[in-house]
Amino acid sequence: MRVSLAFSAALLLAAAVLVGRPDNAVAQDRSNKFTIVIHGGAGTISEAMPESAKAQYYSSLKKALAIGRDVLASGGTSMQAVEKVLRYFETDPKFNAGIGAVYTSARTHELDAAIMNGATLQCGAVAGVEHIAHPITLARLVMEKTPHILLAYQGADDFGGKMGLKWVPNSYFDTPERKSELEKWMKKIKEHDHGTVGCVCLDEYGNLAAGTSTGGLTGKMPGRIGDSPLVGDGTYANNQTCAVSGTGIGEQYMRYAVGFNINALMAYKGMTLKEAVHYIIHDVLKPGDGGVIAVDRKGDYAMDFNTTGMFRGVANSSGLFEVKIWKDK
Ligand code: ASP
């Protein structure tokens, strides 16, 4: 009896390990248990910004990074860390996701988000969301609870309502700062607004994940969908190569399939993560288009951009914890 109980327990354990092991799992370098990289958008970010505003950005970036670092340090998964970090950003009005999302030319907000699991290549995305407070969670639910990858507009909002997610009026996303950016945009004073948020992680199980959440571009036509919710463009993760989240002029990221191509340069050309990211940002995209954050299965990371700045940060299990806005001098 004892023996058969022990035997069944061993069988159950073996089954659990097999089920828990994603097809795409790869051996992991245990010397660096986890790495997390975040961004809060790239664009024309003036270094003449008041010190108090700089301090607020650094403090928000540190808060977001610490949230994700703590999830990973306590044995959480890369998917959990990505979702939790982006949920935080979706409540911080300084960033263009959730509250603080930019306005369309019709003075409304249409939110896009995607999340991808590098272990299984499962992914979920939403576009044109108008009423769900946390689009990143809605994207995860599309991945987990539907046979689809991308839900848009009313279908996405209705699905969120059915799933019991927080439903809000569109004005919930309003902020005076974004309204004045729209007024400037209407007067043809155009600059690329920043503030899209993204997060990529390697967890202690060797699994990569990526997520991106955004309001898109100021003054976009109602119905315009950007790169962020498009798997392979603004968001991509594959344990065999890397996890990527982009930020910038979405049409460019779509044209050059930025996320997938960084992965492809590593997979097909044997480039390192930094080489692949550098090539896409500086040789394929144009100056001013944007930036990306990326991490690979060894925990190597990249935070590269061709704009004046990118809100960003990186932390790992070896104690690295830093946030930056402008280029290293
Ligand atoms: N890539 C986003 C979009 O085009 C915007 C951004 O990252 O700032 O929707």
Residues whose N, C-alpha, C, O or C-beta is under 5 A from the ligand:
A	BS01	LIG	A42 D193 H194 G195 T196 T214 G216 L217 G226 D227 G246 T247 G248 I249 G250 E251
